[in-house]
Amino acid sequence: MYGLLFRQGFSRIDPEQAHHLAFSAIRVASRVPVLNAALRAALTPPPAGAVQVLGRTFPSPFGLAAGFDKNAVGVPGLAMLGFGFVEIGTVTAHAQPGNEAPRLWRVLDRRGLRNRMGFNNEGAAAVADRLRRLRSTAAGRALVVGVNIGKTKVTAPEDAADDYATSAGLLAPYADYLVVNVSSPNTPGLRDLQSVDALRPILQAARAAADESAAAAGRPRVPLLVKIAPDLADADVDAVADLVAELGLDGVVAVNTTIAHDLGPGGLSGPPLLDRGLVVVARLRHRLGPDRVVIGVGGITTPADARAYLAAGADLVQGYTGFIYEGPFWASRIGRALARDAAARRAGVTAGAA
């Protein structure tokens, strides 16, 4: 049914407009108590799928990647659809409109998306206030929310560490984890910050600001990860992993969109990312060992894709583009499949022990 609706409806609407329409419908549905309860009952993954990662209980290892909810306006509605966690953002220290439209395109023959959004968001202070209100309720505190932070476009590269620190300090009290995004292709010069020499002061500043802010709010230390591009050479992936270990950070999110395409400006997401994403995740797991977290993202469409990331060494997995092509029940299908896998593993262990 959704496939027909997508082909005959959404695919004929400007992609950014279609996003706003669909997201508005999700948010409205989440505010209707009877509908919210029915959808949660139908779509929430079984408890067997819950995992302990980053000191938190994630209802499912499958979550929504950053980019869909940039301003934390619809986290309850997205959780209602079966996502085990929601990563909001990318959020910048200062509000910015992003790049001029058009800035989002469907790549139908590859079931992908190409975007040059440019971190359009309301700014860290506004998003922090919205998260504060979300966390003021028991239901809001029960949600697992990651916060992805990036550099404001007008901030000079030499001031990037202060820019990230501002966002980290404002948002840490309300985040279950923070992600430093230095891998979007749509902010000029941002990917240059993935070099170890440029990245080290950014991660140190974000870590210090998050620790100070969380402590002042009476919260425990907030895990900090860094998100990298699929276009990094293997040696650079290793160098980032080594820096994460050196600084005592919590892990890596891999991967962002790729610029390895001939479709025009912007980053490509969706199935074309899958193979490289799996390679990077496996490389990170080997380099980081078992004590740090790897979140795998890029090209997940089916439960088999999510399983491949977990088999490669990911602790958690995320999707975004598949949500657009597969529809509102997509997260639940993957979450339920992973929960069945977990239940089967436990049953196998139990049977073996018996």
N, C-alpha and C positions, 0 to 999 in steps of 0.2 A: 504493500500500500504506500509506504513512504517513498519507495523508488519511483512510483508513478507520480506522486505529488512533487517530487524533486524535479523530474524530467519535464512535467507539464506546467509547473508553477515556479518553484524557486530558481531553477536554472535559467529562467527567462527574465528574472529580476536582477538588477545590479547587485553584485555579491555583498557589498557592504550594507546596502539597504535590506537585503534578505536576512543578513545577520541580525540587524537591529529588530526586524519584525519577529524572527524566531525567538530571539532572546527576550523580547518583551512578552511573548506568549508564555515562555517558561516562568518568568517572574510573576505574571498574573496568576498562573495556575498554582504557584506555590503559596499564594496569599488566600486561596479559597480553601478553607479547612477541610471540607469533605473531599475535594479533589486531591489536595496535598496528601491526605492520609491514604487515599486509595492508591495513588501513584507510588508512595513510599512502600506500601504493603506489597505491591506488585513488583517493584523494581529494585528494592534494596537487596544487595547481595547477602546470602546466608552468613551467619556468624562464623561458619567454618572457614571462610575466606579471610578473616581478619589476620593482620600481621603486626608484629612489634618492630618498629623501625624508628630510629632517631629518638628513642625514648618515649614514643607515642604509640597508641593503638590505632592503626589505620583499618577502617571497616573492610577495605579491599585494597589489594596492591595496585589497582588500576585507578588512575586519577585523570583529571583534566589539566592539560598543559597550559602554561601562561599564554595570554593572547586573546582568549575568548572573553574573559571578564576582566577588563583592564582596570576597572575602578571599584571592584568589590561590591557591585550593585545587585548581584544575583546568586550569591553563594548558596543560600538555602534551596533555591530552585534547582540548581545544578546537582547538589547532593541528593535531592528528591529523585533525580533520574538515575541514580545508582552509581555515581562517581564516588570512589572511596575517599578522595580528597580533591581539593580544588586549589590550584596555584593561580593566584590573581596577579595582575600586572601585564606588561612591565610598567612599573611606577617609577617616575623620575622625581628628583628633589623639587623641581618647579613644574607647574602645569605647562603643557604645551599642546598645540593642535595637531602635531604630526605633519606628514607630508601632504601635499595637495592631492585631491582626487583627480582621476581614478588611481587607486592605490591597492586594490585587491582584485585578483582575477582567478577564475576557475580554470584549471587545466583538465578538461573533461576526459581527454583520451588517456590521461595518466591518473585520473581520480585524485589530482593534487590541487594545491592552491599556490599562487604566487602573490606575495605581498611586499609592499614598500610603505607600510603604515607609518613608521617613524616614531614609535613610542607615543602615540596620542593618548593623553591621560590627564586627569584633573590635578595631579601633583600629590606628593607624599602627605602633606598636612591634611588635605581633604580626604584622601583614602584612609589615613589613620583614624580620622574622626568617624568615618563610616564603619571601620572595623571595631572601633571602641564601642559603638552602639550595638553592633552585632554581638560582641563578646559580653555585653551587659545582661544577656539572657542566658538561661541554662541551655536552651536549644542551640544558641549561637556558640556557646563555649564547647559544645559537644562536637562541632564540625572541625575537621582537620583542614587547616588553611595554610598554604604556603604563600609567601610573598616574593615576587620576582622584581628586583630593582635594577634600573639602568641609569646611564648618564644622560643628564639634560643636554639637548643638542647644542645650546649656546655656551655650555661650559667648556672652557679650553681644556685640552688633554692634561696639561700640567696641574689643573685644579680638579681632576676627576676624583681623586681620593676623597677630597672634602665633600664633593657632590654625593658620592655613594654613602659617605658617613652620615650626611644629613638624612637621607632616606632611611638608612638602617636604624638610626636613633629614633626616628619618628614611628617606625613601623614595627620594630622588634617586640614591643610589649603585647602586640596582638597577633603575632605570627607563630605558627607551630614550627616553621623553618623559614629561613631567608635564602634567596638565590641571587648571587651577583651575576648579572647578565652582561657579558662582554663580547657576545657573539652574534648579535643581530647585524645583518648587513645594511640596515636602513638608517643608521646614524653615522654620518661621515667620521671615519677614523676609529670607530668603536672597536672593530676587530683587531686593530693594532694593539689594544690593551691586553690581548691574550698573551703577548710576549711576557716571559717571566719577570723581566726587569720592570715592566710597566704594571704588571698585575700584582706584584708583591705589596706595594704600598696601598693599593686599593683594598685588597683583602685584609690587610692589617688594620686599616682605618675603619672598614666596615665592621670587623670583629670587635674592635675596641668600642665603637659607638653602640653596637648592639648590646654588648655586655653591660656597659654603663646604664643604658636606658632600661634594660630588663631588670637590673638590680634595683634601680630607683623605683620601678613599678612593683617590686616584690615578686618578680617572676623568675623562674629558673633560666639558666643560660639557654639562648635560642640557637639551634643548630644553623650553621652557615655553609652553603655549598656554592659552587661556581658552575655556570653553564657555558659549554664550549661548542664550537662550530664543527660540523662534519668535515670541513675543508682543511682543517689543520693536518699537517704532516704527522706521521706516526711519532716521530721524534719530539714534536711539539706537544702531542697528547701526553707522552711520557713526562715531559718537563712540567706540564701543569699538574699532573698527578703527584710528582715529586714535591712541587711547591705546596700542594694541599697537605701532604704528609708533614712537610717541614714546619708549616704554620699551625698544625694541629686542627685543621678545619675538618668538617664532617663528611665531605664528599663532593661528588661531581654529578651534574645533570648533562646527559649526552643523548641527543645532539640537537642543535638549533637548525634553522633552515639552511639550505645550501645555495651557493651562487654558481655551482658547477652546472650551468644550463645555458641554453641559447634563446630563452624566451623573452628577454627584456630585463629591465631593472627589477631588483628585489630578490627575495629569497624564496626558494621553492620548498614546499612541504608535501607530505603524503608518501605514497608507496615508493617513489624514487629514492627516498632516504633510507629505506629499511636495511639494505645490505651494508651500507657504510655505518649506519647506527649500530648494528650488531657487532661489527668489527671494533668500533671504538669502545663500546661497552666491555667487550671481552678483554681488550687491551688494558682498560682502566682497572678491571677487576684483578687481572694478573699483577699490575703494577702496584695497586693500592693494598692488596691483600684483603683479608676478611673483615677488618675492623672499621672500614669506612664505607659509606653508603654510595651506591651508584644508582641513579634514576635513569632508566632507559626511555627515550622518546624519539619518535621519528618513523613514520610509515606504518603504524599499527592500524590494521583494518579488521583483522579476525582474531579470535582467541589464539589461533596458532601463532600469529605474529607476536602476541604478548608472551606466550610461552617461550618463543625463541629468545626474546630479550631476557627473560628470567633464567633460561638455560645458559645464556651467555654470561650471566653474573649480575644482572640487575636485581636490586632489592625491591624496587618499585618500578612501575611503568606508567607512562602517560600517553594520551592521544589528544588530538584536536581535529585534524583534517578529516579523519574517519567519521567524526561526529556530524560533519556537514553532509557527507555522502551517505551515511548509514542511518541517520535519524535518531529520534529521542530515546529509543530503546537500546541503542548500541552499547552504552556503558554497562547497562544491566546484563546484556548477553555475555559480554566479556567477563564482567565481575562474577557472574554465576558459574561460568565455565572454569574460572580459576578457583572458585570455592569448591567445585566438584573435584578438581585436581587435588586440592589440599585435603579434602575429606578422604579421597582414595589413598593418598600417601599415608595418612594417619591410620587408616584401616589396614593397610599393608604392614605398617610397623607393628600395629597391635597383633595382627595375625601372626607375624613372624615371631614376636615375643612370646605369644601363646604356644 
